[in-house]
Amino acid sequence: MAARSTWKGYLKINLVSVPVKAYTANASGGGEVRLNQLHKDCNSRINYKKTCPIHGEVSGDAIVSGFEYSKGQYVIVDSDELDKLRTEDEKAININTFVSPNAIDPIYYSGKSYYLVPDGPVGQKPYSVILQAMIDEKRYGVATVVFHGKDQLVLIRPYGDLLTMEVLSYENQVTKPSAFAEEAPKTEVIPEELKLAKMLIGQSTAKKFDLSAYKDNYTEKLTQLVEAKIAGKEIVAPPAHEGPQIINLMEALKQSVAQSKKEAKPERIMEPSVPKREKAARKRKSG
């Protein structure tokens, strides 16, 4: 768990209020290899300095926030003043409604996820009751919250023994498929090709999925490249892979189905894992 929470407040459902803390669920760095920008002539690292046109370079603690109300004219707004703008409701994640897990298309997920945990002993019991109720009823909560200085639309859902908060995009922030209507396919689907495509999907479908089987191969190769260059080794490109020459879609589908049968790899698609708490709830119902 992160050493410091990114937000503190309340999870509210009508008159029920639960003190919670939010921790980011996205791992920092993720093991990626970061390349720095260097000056081509001397390999010195490029610096980005914050400067004032009058006083030159300035430190972070000398920087304040302001709003430009006229050309070159600013009104200063400090953090204390911003905190005073927050009402009690704005210090809470207000669940407005509950929906089924598939009610919101994943395209609205922004990719920012947070774990919500009880903030102190007083929050333990109501947190557990709400969590178990959402698991039993198979419901997610749609909520609003002032987060990082702006109104956010979020989805509250169970994950394991915790609740998570997924930041959503608003309706007007997502481009609709109709914007690409002219480029959408308008060709006729041939029954024989459709049948083969369904067979290929069926053979590649698994009942179980292990996300840990997928690795960041590019980062691994980049790490090997860096290590080889540090050791002064010559970089040799791997031989190019030549794929089979496919004449048409039907032939490609036939060869793919045949190859899929030979490989018989079961772990292909993701099905949502059932957290242990949800499994226990199902067992109680079936019993």
Secondary structure, 3 states (H helix, E strand, C coil): CCCCCCEEEEEEECCEEEEEEEEECCCCCCCCCCCCCECCCCCCECCCCCEECCCEECCHHHCCCEEEEECCEEEECCHHHHHHCCCCHHHEEEEEEEECCCCCCHHHEEEEEEEEEECCHHHHHHHHHHHHHHHHHCCEEEEEEEECCEEEEEEEEEECCEEEEEEECCHHHCCCHHHHHHHCCCCCCCHHHHHHHHHHHHHCCCCCCCHHHCCCHHHHHHHHHHHHHHCCCCCCCCCCCCCCCCCCHHHHHHHHHHHHHHHCCCCCCCCCCCCHHHHHHHHHHHC
